[in-house]
Amino acid sequence: MKPILTLLISLLLTPLVGGATYCAATDGQDSNDGKTVNTPLRRGQVAAAEAAPPTGVIHDLTPLHDAARVLINPHKGWYHHFPDNHPNKYQIARDADLLDFPGMDHLYIRLAWAYLEPKEGQFDWAVIDRLIEKWTAHGLGIAFRISCKETSTDRIEQQFATPRWVMEAGAQGGYYRMGKATGPEGPWEPEFDDPIFLAKLDRFLAAFAARYDGKPWLRYLDVGSIGDWGEGHCWAGSRKDLSFAVRKLHVDLHLKHFKRTQLVISDDYVHALNDPAERARLHQHILAHGISYRDDSIMVDGYFAGTSDRFTVRSPEFFADAYLRTPTVFELEHYGKVKSLGNWAVLPNSSAARFGKGKTGPDFFRGALELLHATYIGYHGDAREWFTDHPELTKELLNQCGYWLFPKSLELPDRLVAGATVPMTLTMENRGVAPPYAPYELRVKLSGGGTNWVHVAGRAEKSWRPGKPIVLRLELPLPASLQPGQYPLAIGLFDAAAPKERPVEFALQESARDSQGYYRVGTVPVSAEGAWKVWYPVTLTFTGKQASETQATFRDHRLDVTFRKGDKSFRVPGYFAADGNAAESSATSGNKWRVKFTPNEPGVWTYSVSFREGPEIAVPADSSPTAGKSAGAPDGQTGSFIVQPADPDAPGFYGKGMLTYVGEHYLQFQGSKEWFVKAGPGSPEDFFGYQDFDGTYDDQNKKGDTENKDTYLYEDHGFGAGKGVGLHRYLFHLKHWKEGDPTWQGGKGKGIIGAINYLSAIGANTLYHIILTRNDDADNTWPWTDRETKLIYDVAKLDQWDIVYTHMDRKGINADLYLCEASNARYLNGGDMGTERSIFYREVVARFGHHLGLRYNIGEEHGLKTDQIKASAAYLSALDAYDHPVVSHSYHQIEKQHEQFEPLLGFKDVHGACYQLHKEHHREVIGWRDKSAKAGHKWIVAEDESWPIDEGQIDRAEDYAWKVMTAGGEGMNLYIGYKDPSYNDIGLEDFSRMKPVLDYIISPAALLSLPQVNEHLTQMTPADGLVGNQGKNDPPFCFAKEGSLYIVYHKRGSDIRLDLSKQSGTFAVKWWNPRRSDGGGLQDGSITRISGGETRSLGNPPSDPDSSWAALVLSTN
């Protein structure tokens, strides 16, 4: 085969405006991390890797900003009232009054029920259908309010807004005007909780919904069935107080029938309740069901006296809550009335002049718009009159209502690689007053040379709020067919759900926009070479069979990819990836299938794909690549790529390599060859019970003691986040998230990423967590779409987990992954290797097996039988391509530990015992080390759960840690029990509270990780007899490679004596402070040199001789 390494094409980005700013990848974010190949590469193609990670190029888009350009965008803008509580009100004199009105979005139809159902069961839809047909044909939307009470009497439908036949059927009500009963000449007001009235209304709403619910042109429907004009009060009628119950009842009637339409409610509807507690309850009910608010009282004359400071907005708190979820609506008091009363122009003696403090009509409109965060705005009057009076204000307010998006910068690598998935970071600013609520598609386009490649890189999010940075970290899976060269790059936002797709305008110069609605932001070079390094995952994303989250997808399809280099071969399981971007999109279906492989050598790697289908084909761990039948592309595809040497200075584990079991009592990094000694949190065990993960919730069926353990997670922890929902938020660690760290879906994940940053910064290197907590203390973590599904995996959630695991690799945190716990150990196939358990293990290995710092623990306190443990370990080992360790946890009783572990000694697929030790820490660790070595298969032995160490129990922490690690134990996780609701095994939110105790556990691990100690670690053994300890479980302890290196720990530093009677030569003496995580560094004491030949005193430590100290004694020979 002739070599096909191609010359690197080093082309600089040519930005459209300004100049390119060249910058290295963000600290801690190696730009090579997670490089993705979008396969298939052409058969035989080799992608050459560059010698250094690519730099990033930032396109500054601010010179393109144009705040003066009027943007006509979907799902925002102006609306016109017609008809307005009367068929003659605000009629449109000529169509052009609306069609030429900048940003006219919809017609707001407010009409009485009686017009639409003049006789029971006989509907006159033509009354509104004529308007709908006419104006939707021009691209306008429609909104409705159907009222049951009007105040005029010039027409029978006005006097009896609730049709007269409802009254005649026996519904109760009366004739009222301004709080007084009138004769039958007055407007009729029903009793709004009358059962006959409610039954008739229910049937009408059902018919109305059957005809209009979910129509693409329907912007929203007001809940307008009670009160004058549907506003929820009876001020112009009976002035009766309407109860919480009746108000909620009418809300629920609308919710019952309108499942696909945005509901909106007047703030008066809620504010009219006199009891603040009931008002709050109704408000929460409205929010919980996705209903939004409108304010129809801006600049009402009577409001100036009390609300001018807030621009006559009476209930801004309602809108502050609602706009985060749903679009809100602004309605001016009738513009003509505002003018006639002198309030718009602030005429002398007007209410605006007396109370407005100098604010004009436009000032009130602008201020109210901002307080209401309104997406839709209405002048409530004659369209021509308003626009003639205020042409410039109309355009200004159009831009400011809803969203108004200014892209600020776009960052890409300075070289794009054909066939690779490259990162792209887009930053934007929203200068409007609300986010976009529709999931507009954010598309990226490369064009030129006959190419017109478009990729949906993301979707608009409600998190794109004003005043908040919008940073989108996206991926572009470039097609392998792209030829090397320069390509214009453009971005665009599109409303793909509209009947006729339309672009969403950015606030950029018109000259940058093409005819399709894309904005050109620069020119980018594409080369045919890749850039991957040893220890960084290569991701192959295939376009294959369309599928969705069903049992058959995960059970009856099997993707395996075999990677080869020389005589080395790795068979790596792949997985269903939905749309390929599920962490961001929450997609549940798609045609992307993916595998992630971590190469361990530089050079040319080849791969071959097996994509098969058949009944339960995914169950066996190691079946033939040709089992079942082909599932179509990419089955049989091949390719190759080049990997560059490892970077020893890369962050975290990327500079050290894969952490694997190599037949010793410690795990080893395959790059640096360091031995791993672990120290870190063992709580909270439900670390992944995190609010920002898709499909994650706290199950409410917990019983007895367990239901009281997570109470703290329901409390308000500050930070403006409100009360919790029984899940972790890690709000205390938001400040530890750093720019450049990962997030998803518009900023989610900062708490958990910040927590990992914090743990890494204080020296922790491992994190114990359980990924299946169903039916246990936490009951909030599982990999499926629901806690009961078992075989249907949540692709988006697992992709989000993977983001966290990737960050753990980057920060040097071992993922101590527990697959189950005691109460659910037999949930899958009773503990046997049946279909459910096999698919569970396959999905875990396929999605996370590429990570460097990973171990599989069969389960916490699982109680599985010996044959079940062996079968689980054998399956995991067969499926895992990298020699990740497989270990097992135990109950705390020593007899049960012996019962579980004795039969596993010598079994090649179990690599260690992770203890729950309470008493004989030191002796038991030594015992299991020795037993496993004698059985011919050395175990790593770690203390993953000690007796609970409460906040401040530093003596216990120090005691346990040194007992374990001087016995040759691999390390220890800090378990904190359940004494304090805010500091327990499922309630912990703030790891800084753990730090004072964790420092004492990190200290011995840090000592054993010093290079001069670590290189000898697997040759060191417990040698307590050298310090006078004859088999006791209490210090002094000695861990030694006799003749070369000794670590001696004692509770009283001045009492340390070491037997060197069998040794010759001299030894240096250094001291290590156990009360500091870094030991204070190696320090000199009163004696710095001793000689062999007899038992020697090590002298006094540098300070505090009556406190505990560790001494490091090193041969100088």
CORWO-V320971 format. One record per backbone hydrogen bond with DSSP energy under -1.0 kcal/mol. NH is the residue of the N-H (numbers start at 1). CO is the residue of the C=O. Records with the same first field share a line. If there is no record, write none. Layout:
NH = CO  CO
This chain:
11 = 9
14 = 523
21 = 58
23 = 56
29 = 26
33 = 30
35 = 32
36 = 421
37 = 539
38 = 419
39 = 37
45 = 42
56 = 23
57 = 412
58 = 21
59 = 410
61 = 408
64 = 61
65 = 62
66 = 507
77 = 375
78 = 103
79 = 377
80 = 106
82 = 108
85 = 110
89 = 86
97 = 94
98 = 95
99 = 95
100 = 96
101 = 98
104 = 101
105 = 78
106 = 78
107 = 141
108 = 80
109 = 143
110 = 83
111 = 145
113 = 147
114 = 161
115 = 112
116 = 113
117 = 113
122 = 119
124 = 116
127 = 124
128 = 125
129 = 125
130 = 126
132 = 128
133 = 129
134 = 130
135 = 131
136 = 132
139 = 136
140 = 135
141 = 105
142 = 217
143 = 107
144 = 220
145 = 109
147 = 111
159 = 155
160 = 156
166 = 163
168 = 164
169 = 165
170 = 167
171 = 166
174 = 189
176 = 187
177 = 180
178 = 236
179 = 237
180 = 177
182 = 175
186 = 183
188 = 159
189 = 174
191 = 172
194 = 191
198 = 194
199 = 195
200 = 196
201 = 197
202 = 198
203 = 199
204 = 200
205 = 201
206 = 202
207 = 203
208 = 204
209 = 205
210 = 206
211 = 207
212 = 208
213 = 209
215 = 212
218 = 215
219 = 142
221 = 262
222 = 144
223 = 264
224 = 222
228 = 233
229 = 149
230 = 227
231 = 228
232 = 226
239 = 234
247 = 243
248 = 244
249 = 245
250 = 246
251 = 247
252 = 248
253 = 249
254 = 250
255 = 251
256 = 252
257 = 253
258 = 254
264 = 221
265 = 292
267 = 294
271 = 267
272 = 268
273 = 270
279 = 275
280 = 276
281 = 277
282 = 278
283 = 279
284 = 280
285 = 281
286 = 282
287 = 283
288 = 284
289 = 285
290 = 287
291 = 286
292 = 263
294 = 265
295 = 329
298 = 331
300 = 297
303 = 300
307 = 303
308 = 304
310 = 307
311 = 308
312 = 307
313 = 310
318 = 315
319 = 315
320 = 316
321 = 317
322 = 318
323 = 319
325 = 322
326 = 322
329 = 293
330 = 376
331 = 295
332 = 378
333 = 298
335 = 380
338 = 334
339 = 335
340 = 336
341 = 337
342 = 339
343 = 338
344 = 338
347 = 342
350 = 347
354 = 350
355 = 351
356 = 352
359 = 356
361 = 344
364 = 360
365 = 361
366 = 362
367 = 363
368 = 364
369 = 365
370 = 366
371 = 367
372 = 368
374 = 369
375 = 328
376 = 328
377 = 77
378 = 330
386 = 382
387 = 383
388 = 384
389 = 385
390 = 386
394 = 390
395 = 391
396 = 392
397 = 393
398 = 394
399 = 395
400 = 396
401 = 397
402 = 374
406 = 429
408 = 427
409 = 427
410 = 59
411 = 425
412 = 57
414 = 55
416 = 525
418 = 527
420 = 417
421 = 36
422 = 476
424 = 474
425 = 411
426 = 472
427 = 409
428 = 470
429 = 406
431 = 404
433 = 402
434 = 402
440 = 438
441 = 494
442 = 458
443 = 492
444 = 455
445 = 490
446 = 453
447 = 488
448 = 451
451 = 448
453 = 446
455 = 444
457 = 442  455
458 = 442
460 = 440
464 = 461
465 = 463
468 = 465
470 = 428
472 = 426
474 = 424
476 = 422
478 = 420  476
482 = 479
485 = 526
487 = 524
489 = 522
490 = 445
491 = 519
492 = 443
494 = 441
495 = 502
496 = 494
502 = 495
504 = 493
507 = 405
508 = 506
509 = 64
512 = 509
513 = 510
514 = 518
517 = 514
519 = 491
520 = 512
521 = 489
522 = 489
523 = 14
524 = 487
526 = 485
527 = 416
534 = 644
535 = 599
536 = 533
538 = 597
539 = 35
540 = 595
541 = 37
542 = 593
544 = 591
547 = 590
549 = 588
550 = 548
554 = 550
555 = 551
556 = 552
558 = 612
560 = 610
561 = 572
562 = 608
563 = 570
564 = 606
565 = 568
568 = 565
570 = 563
572 = 561
574 = 559
575 = 594
577 = 592
580 = 577
584 = 581
585 = 581
586 = 582
590 = 547
592 = 578
593 = 542
594 = 575
595 = 540
597 = 538
603 = 643
605 = 641
606 = 564
607 = 639
608 = 562
609 = 637
610 = 560
612 = 558
613 = 629
614 = 556
617 = 614
618 = 555
619 = 616
627 = 624
629 = 613
631 = 611
635 = 632
636 = 609
637 = 634
639 = 607
641 = 605
642 = 47
643 = 603
644 = 532
650 = 647
653 = 809
654 = 651
655 = 652
656 = 653
657 = 653
659 = 852
660 = 668
661 = 883
668 = 660
669 = 674
670 = 658
671 = 656
672 = 656
673 = 669
676 = 667
678 = 970
680 = 972
682 = 974
685 = 985
689 = 686
690 = 688
691 = 728
693 = 690
699 = 779
706 = 703
708 = 705
709 = 706
713 = 710
714 = 711
715 = 712
721 = 718
726 = 713
728 = 689
733 = 730
734 = 731
736 = 733
737 = 734
741 = 738
744 = 748
748 = 744
753 = 749
754 = 750
755 = 751
756 = 752
757 = 753
758 = 754
759 = 755
760 = 756
761 = 757
762 = 758
763 = 760
764 = 759
765 = 679
767 = 814
768 = 681
769 = 816
770 = 685
771 = 818
773 = 781
776 = 773
779 = 773
785 = 792
789 = 786
791 = 789
794 = 783
795 = 793
798 = 794
799 = 795
800 = 796
801 = 797
802 = 798
803 = 799
804 = 800
805 = 801
806 = 802
807 = 803
808 = 804
809 = 805
810 = 806
811 = 807
813 = 808
814 = 765
815 = 853
816 = 767  814
817 = 815  855
818 = 769
819 = 857
824 = 821
827 = 824
830 = 826
831 = 828
832 = 829
834 = 832
838 = 834
839 = 835
840 = 836
841 = 837
842 = 838
843 = 839
844 = 840
845 = 841
846 = 842
847 = 843
848 = 844
849 = 845
851 = 848
855 = 815
856 = 885
857 = 817
858 = 887
860 = 820
869 = 865
870 = 866
871 = 867
872 = 868
873 = 869
874 = 870
875 = 871
876 = 872
877 = 873
878 = 874
879 = 875
880 = 876
887 = 856
888 = 912
889 = 859
897 = 893
898 = 894
899 = 895
900 = 896
901 = 897
902 = 898
904 = 901
905 = 902
907 = 904
910 = 907
911 = 886
913 = 940
914 = 888
915 = 942
921 = 919
924 = 920
925 = 921
926 = 922
927 = 923
928 = 924
929 = 925
930 = 926
931 = 927
932 = 928
933 = 929
934 = 930
935 = 931
936 = 933
937 = 932
940 = 911
942 = 913
943 = 971
944 = 915
945 = 915
949 = 975
953 = 950
954 = 952
957 = 953
958 = 954
959 = 955
960 = 956
961 = 957
962 = 958
963 = 959
964 = 960
965 = 961
966 = 962
969 = 964
970 = 941
972 = 678
973 = 943
974 = 680
983 = 980
985 = 977
988 = 984
993 = 990
995 = 991
998 = 994
999 = 995
1000 = 997
1001 = 998
1002 = 998
1003 = 999
1006 = 1002
1007 = 1003
1008 = 1004
1010 = 1007
1013 = 1010
1014 = 1010
1015 = 1011
1016 = 1013
1017 = 1014
1019 = 1016
1020 = 1017
1021 = 1040
1023 = 1038
1026 = 1023
1027 = 1024
1028 = 1025
1029 = 1024
1031 = 1029
1037 = 1049
1039 = 1047
1040 = 1021
1041 = 1045
1044 = 1041
1045 = 1041
1046 = 1113
1047 = 1039
1048 = 1111
1049 = 1037
1050 = 1109
1053 = 1107
1054 = 1105
1055 = 1052
1058 = 1096
1059 = 1026
1060 = 1094
1063 = 1060
1067 = 1090
1068 = 1114
1069 = 1088
1070 = 1112
1071 = 1083
1072 = 1110
1073 = 1079
1076 = 1073
1079 = 1076
1081 = 1078
1083 = 1071
1086 = 1100
1090 = 1067
1092 = 1065
1093 = 1060
1096 = 1058
1098 = 1056
1107 = 1104
1109 = 1050
1110 = 1072
1111 = 1048
1112 = 1070
1113 = 1046
1114 = 1068
1115 = 1044
1116 = 1066
